[in-house]
Amino acid sequence: MTKAKTFRNPIVANAGDPWVYKHTDGYYYYMCTLGSRLELTQSASLTGLAGGRKQTIWTPEAGGPFSSNLWAPEIHFLNNKWYIYYTANDGGGDDTRRICVLENEQADPLEGEWTWKGALQTPVPGLDGTVLEMGEQLYFLYAGYGHFPDYGSAIYIMRMTNPWTLTGEQTLLTAPTLEWEKQGGMAINEGPVMLKRNGKVFLVYSASTTWSEDYSLGMLTMEDSADPMAADSWTKTMQPVFKKSVENGVYATGHNSFTKSPDDREDWIVFHALHAPGVETKHRATRIQKFGWHPDGSPDFGVPYGDTFALNMPSGE
């Protein structure tokens, strides 16, 4: 009997807001927050992201309105083209923060040219943009700042006419009204990410401040036949679905993405975390682990495993 190959987290050091997209070409495409530029990594394996083929694909012109604080980039393949959504501002406050869009028509997104499609015209400033595909319709979700006396950001949804254009009104889907969404000195819902399975759509989001040890994941659930623009289509889970483990030494678990094992047989969550309470956010590291499903069809993310745990390699790796 051959011994199972194992790995240990974290898989990429000092890498917050991790995004992994597994494409039909068999490669994983990985991005994280670097602040001053956008870097895209192509990797044949999930555990080998740190050593993948890297390319700086965007460096903004200095002094422009979107030249600073490049955060939370996500790469998506929509309408047979590549798009990257990322947050940026002019170096000032939250009121100048917007989600920007880049496009690339090449089959290999590390080749060809990334072209500027503009900053999305969201009704309020915001961050952490992502896209939901439902049939032929695209929806945009983001964390908007809004004018609330008691919280920092909430998650909104809008329709898109194409991957770089919004249309119509926005709908508020979740605001940080629960105690576990208000840790670290601010009440925050951010980092929406979509997961579709078992006839349902799950909107997983990050709650509380990213520098708080209690940064965690919350979830909304919708039947996939419902209208995502209707707030009452979504049911909010009243407790975190993924949070710190003091026993395992993993804190501030959040800002995640989802992917599959190389053979598509396993579901994996990608997230960042800190190794101790009160550690600076620059030490957020990218971690991965397999997750399962509850009998009701909802995801079971379990507990984050610490650095000493030997985890089985993704199936097919």
C-alpha positions as CSV (number, residue, x, y, z in Angstrom):
1,M,0.0,0.0,0.0
2,T,1.5,3.4,-1.0
3,K,1.5,6.1,1.5
4,A,-0.6,9.1,0.6
5,K,1.3,12.2,-0.4
6,T,0.8,15.1,2.0
7,F,1.4,18.8,2.3
8,R,1.2,21.4,5.0
9,N,-0.3,24.9,5.1
10,P,0.3,27.6,4.4
11,I,1.0,27.1,0.7
12,V,1.9,30.8,0.0
13,A,3.4,33.0,2.6
14,N,2.5,36.7,3.0
15,A,-0.4,36.5,0.5
16,G,-3.8,37.9,1.5
17,D,-7.1,37.8,-0.4
18,P,-6.3,34.7,-2.4
19,W,-8.2,33.9,-5.5
20,V,-7.8,30.6,-7.4
21,Y,-9.5,29.8,-10.7
22,K,-9.2,26.4,-12.3
23,H,-9.6,26.7,-16.1
24,T,-10.5,24.1,-18.8
25,D,-6.8,24.1,-19.9
26,G,-6.0,22.2,-16.7
27,Y,-4.1,25.1,-15.0
28,Y,-4.9,26.9,-11.8
29,Y,-4.7,30.7,-12.0
30,Y,-3.8,32.4,-8.8
31,M,-3.9,36.1,-7.6
32,C,-3.5,37.8,-4.2
33,T,-3.2,41.3,-2.9
34,L,0.2,42.9,-3.6
35,G,-0.9,46.6,-3.3
36,S,1.1,48.2,-6.0
37,R,0.6,45.9,-8.9
38,L,-1.2,42.8,-10.2
39,E,0.6,39.5,-10.6
40,L,-0.9,36.4,-12.1
41,T,0.4,32.9,-11.4
42,Q,-0.2,29.8,-13.6
43,S,0.2,26.5,-11.8
44,A,-0.3,22.9,-12.8
45,S,-1.0,22.0,-9.2
46,L,-3.0,23.4,-6.3
47,T,-0.3,22.9,-3.7
48,G,2.4,24.3,-6.0
49,L,1.0,27.8,-6.4
50,A,4.0,29.4,-4.8
51,G,6.3,28.0,-7.5
52,G,4.0,28.6,-10.5
53,R,4.8,30.6,-13.6
54,K,4.4,34.3,-12.6
55,Q,3.7,37.4,-14.6
56,T,3.2,41.0,-13.5
57,I,0.2,41.8,-15.8
58,W,-0.7,45.3,-14.6
59,T,1.2,48.2,-13.0
60,P,-0.9,51.4,-12.7
61,E,0.4,54.8,-13.8
62,A,1.6,56.7,-10.7
63,G,-0.7,59.4,-9.4
64,G,-3.8,58.4,-11.1
65,P,-7.3,57.8,-9.6
66,F,-6.7,54.0,-9.5
67,S,-3.0,54.0,-8.8
68,S,-2.9,52.9,-5.2
69,N,-4.1,50.1,-2.8
70,L,-4.7,47.5,-5.5
71,W,-6.5,44.9,-3.5
72,A,-8.3,41.5,-3.9
73,P,-7.8,40.8,-7.6
74,E,-10.0,38.0,-9.2
75,I,-9.6,36.5,-12.6
76,H,-12.7,35.2,-14.4
77,F,-13.3,33.6,-17.8
78,L,-16.5,35.2,-19.2
79,N,-17.8,35.1,-22.8
80,N,-14.6,33.4,-24.0
81,K,-12.4,36.2,-22.7
82,W,-10.4,36.7,-19.5
83,Y,-11.4,39.5,-17.0
84,I,-9.7,40.7,-13.9
85,Y,-11.6,42.6,-11.2
86,Y,-9.6,44.4,-8.6
87,T,-10.1,47.2,-6.1
88,A,-8.0,50.4,-6.3
89,N,-8.1,54.1,-5.3
90,D,-6.0,57.3,-5.5
91,G,-4.2,56.7,-2.2
92,G,-6.9,58.7,-0.3
93,G,-9.8,57.4,1.7
94,D,-12.5,54.8,1.2
95,D,-14.7,57.3,-0.7
96,T,-12.3,57.0,-3.7
97,R,-12.3,53.2,-3.8
98,R,-13.7,51.5,-6.9
99,I,-13.6,48.1,-8.6
100,C,-11.6,48.2,-11.9
101,V,-11.8,45.8,-14.9
102,L,-9.2,44.5,-17.2
103,E,-9.7,42.3,-20.3
104,N,-7.5,39.8,-22.2
105,E,-8.5,38.0,-25.4
106,Q,-5.6,35.5,-25.4
107,A,-6.2,31.8,-24.6
108,D,-3.2,32.0,-22.2
109,P,-3.8,35.0,-19.8
110,L,-0.1,35.3,-19.1
111,E,0.3,36.2,-22.8
112,G,-1.2,39.0,-24.8
113,E,-2.2,42.4,-23.5
114,W,-4.5,43.3,-20.7
115,T,-6.6,46.2,-21.7
116,W,-8.3,48.7,-19.3
117,K,-12.1,48.5,-19.5
118,G,-12.7,51.1,-16.8
119,A,-13.9,51.4,-13.2
120,L,-17.3,50.0,-12.6
121,Q,-19.9,52.7,-11.9
122,T,-21.2,51.4,-8.6
123,P,-23.8,53.6,-6.7
124,V,-21.5,53.8,-3.7
125,P,-17.7,53.4,-3.3
126,G,-16.6,49.9,-2.6
127,L,-14.2,46.9,-2.9
128,D,-14.0,43.2,-3.5
129,G,-15.9,42.8,-6.7
130,T,-17.0,39.4,-8.0
131,V,-19.3,38.0,-10.7
132,L,-22.2,35.5,-10.6
133,E,-23.3,33.7,-13.8
134,M,-26.9,32.6,-13.9
135,G,-27.8,31.2,-17.3
136,E,-27.1,34.0,-19.8
137,Q,-27.2,36.8,-17.2
138,L,-24.2,38.2,-15.3
139,Y,-24.5,39.7,-11.9
140,F,-21.9,41.8,-10.1
141,L,-21.5,41.6,-6.3
142,Y,-19.3,43.9,-4.2
143,A,-18.8,45.3,-0.7
144,G,-20.2,48.8,-0.8
145,Y,-19.4,51.5,1.9
146,G,-22.8,53.2,1.9
147,H,-23.8,55.8,4.5
148,F,-24.5,53.8,7.6
149,P,-23.9,55.1,11.1
150,D,-23.2,51.7,12.6
151,Y,-21.2,49.7,10.0
152,G,-18.5,49.9,7.4
153,S,-19.5,47.8,4.4
154,A,-22.4,45.7,3.2
155,I,-22.8,43.4,0.2
156,Y,-24.8,44.5,-2.9
157,I,-25.7,42.9,-6.1
158,M,-26.4,44.5,-9.6
159,R,-27.1,43.3,-13.1
160,M,-24.5,43.5,-15.8
161,T,-25.0,44.2,-19.5
162,N,-21.5,42.9,-20.2
163,P,-18.4,42.0,-18.0
164,W,-17.5,45.7,-17.6
165,T,-20.9,47.5,-17.5
166,L,-23.5,47.7,-14.7
167,T,-27.1,48.4,-15.2
168,G,-30.2,49.2,-13.0
169,E,-30.5,49.5,-9.2
170,Q,-28.5,47.6,-6.6
171,T,-30.0,45.3,-4.0
172,L,-28.6,45.1,-0.5
173,L,-28.1,41.3,0.3
174,T,-26.4,41.3,3.7
175,A,-25.2,44.0,6.2
176,P,-23.1,43.3,9.3
177,T,-25.9,43.3,12.0
178,L,-24.7,40.3,14.0
179,E,-22.1,40.5,16.8
180,W,-19.6,38.2,15.1
181,E,-19.7,40.5,12.1
182,K,-18.6,43.5,14.2
183,Q,-15.2,42.3,15.6
184,G,-12.0,44.4,15.5
185,G,-13.6,47.8,15.8
186,M,-15.8,47.9,12.7
187,A,-18.9,46.1,11.4
188,I,-18.0,44.6,8.0
189,N,-19.4,42.3,5.3
190,E,-16.9,42.0,2.4
191,G,-15.2,39.6,0.0
192,P,-18.3,38.0,-1.6
193,V,-17.7,34.7,-3.5
194,M,-20.1,32.4,-5.2
195,L,-20.5,28.6,-4.9
196,K,-23.2,26.7,-6.9
197,R,-24.1,23.2,-6.1
198,N,-27.0,20.8,-5.3
199,G,-29.6,23.1,-6.8
200,K,-28.5,26.0,-4.6
201,V,-26.4,29.1,-4.9
202,F,-24.2,30.0,-1.9
203,L,-22.8,33.5,-1.3
204,V,-19.9,33.2,1.1
205,Y,-18.6,36.4,2.5
206,S,-16.0,37.7,5.1
207,A,-17.2,39.4,8.2
208,S,-15.5,41.7,10.8
209,T,-12.1,43.4,10.2
210,T,-9.4,41.5,8.4
211,W,-7.0,42.4,11.2
212,S,-9.2,40.9,13.8
213,E,-8.5,37.3,15.0
214,D,-12.3,36.8,14.6
215,Y,-12.4,37.6,10.8
216,S,-14.6,34.7,9.6
217,L,-16.9,33.5,6.9
218,G,-20.6,34.0,6.7
219,M,-23.1,32.6,4.1
220,L,-26.3,33.3,2.3
221,T,-28.2,30.6,0.5
222,M,-30.6,30.8,-2.5
223,E,-32.4,28.2,-4.6
224,D,-31.0,28.3,-8.1
225,S,-34.4,28.9,-9.6
226,A,-34.9,32.1,-7.6
227,D,-34.1,35.7,-8.6
228,P,-30.7,36.8,-7.1
229,M,-31.7,40.5,-7.3
230,A,-34.5,39.9,-4.8
231,A,-33.2,40.2,-1.2
232,D,-35.8,37.7,0.1
233,S,-34.4,35.0,-2.3
234,W,-31.5,34.7,0.1
235,T,-31.4,33.2,3.6
236,K,-28.6,34.2,5.9
237,T,-26.9,31.8,8.2
238,M,-26.9,33.3,11.7
239,Q,-23.5,31.9,12.7
240,P,-20.1,31.8,11.0
241,V,-19.6,28.9,8.6
242,F,-15.8,29.0,9.0
243,K,-13.8,30.7,11.8
244,K,-10.6,30.6,13.8
245,S,-9.3,27.6,15.6
246,V,-7.4,28.5,18.8
247,E,-6.6,24.8,19.3
248,N,-5.0,24.6,15.8
249,G,-3.4,28.0,15.9
250,V,-5.2,29.5,12.9
251,Y,-6.8,32.9,13.2
252,A,-8.5,35.5,11.0
253,T,-9.8,33.0,8.5
254,G,-11.4,34.7,5.6
255,H,-11.4,36.3,2.2
256,N,-11.7,33.0,0.3
257,S,-12.3,31.4,-3.1
258,F,-13.3,27.9,-4.2
259,T,-11.8,25.5,-6.6
260,K,-11.6,21.8,-7.4
261,S,-8.9,19.1,-7.2
262,P,-7.0,18.4,-10.5
263,D,-9.3,15.5,-11.2
264,D,-12.4,17.5,-10.3
265,R,-13.5,15.0,-7.7
266,E,-12.9,17.2,-4.6
267,D,-14.0,20.6,-3.5
268,W,-11.3,22.9,-2.0
269,I,-11.5,26.2,-0.1
270,V,-8.7,28.7,-0.5
271,F,-8.4,31.4,2.2
272,H,-6.0,33.5,4.1
273,A,-5.3,33.4,7.8
274,L,-2.9,34.6,10.5
275,H,-0.8,32.3,12.7
276,A,-1.5,34.2,15.9
277,P,-3.8,36.9,17.3
278,G,-2.8,40.5,16.7
279,V,-0.3,39.7,13.9
280,E,0.1,42.3,11.2
281,T,-2.1,41.7,8.1
282,K,1.0,41.6,5.9
283,H,1.6,38.1,7.4
284,R,-1.8,36.8,6.1
285,A,-0.9,33.6,4.3
286,T,-2.8,31.6,1.6
287,R,-4.1,28.2,2.9
288,I,-6.1,25.5,1.2
289,Q,-8.1,22.6,2.5
290,K,-10.7,20.1,1.2
291,F,-14.3,20.5,2.3
292,G,-17.4,18.4,2.2
293,W,-21.2,18.7,2.2
294,H,-23.9,18.5,4.8
295,P,-27.0,16.2,4.3
296,D,-29.1,19.3,3.4
297,G,-26.8,20.1,0.5
298,S,-25.0,23.0,2.1
299,P,-21.1,23.2,2.3
300,D,-19.3,21.8,5.4
301,F,-16.1,23.8,5.7
302,G,-15.1,22.1,8.9
303,V,-12.3,23.6,11.1
304,P,-9.1,25.2,9.8
305,Y,-6.0,22.9,10.1
306,G,-2.9,24.3,11.7
307,D,0.7,24.3,10.2
308,T,1.6,21.0,11.8
309,F,-1.2,19.0,10.2
310,A,-0.1,16.8,7.2
311,L,-3.0,17.0,4.8
312,N,-3.6,14.7,1.9
313,M,-2.7,16.2,-1.5
314,P,-5.6,17.2,-3.7
315,S,-7.0,14.2,-5.7
316,G,-5.2,13.7,-9.0
317,E,-2.2,15.8,-8.0
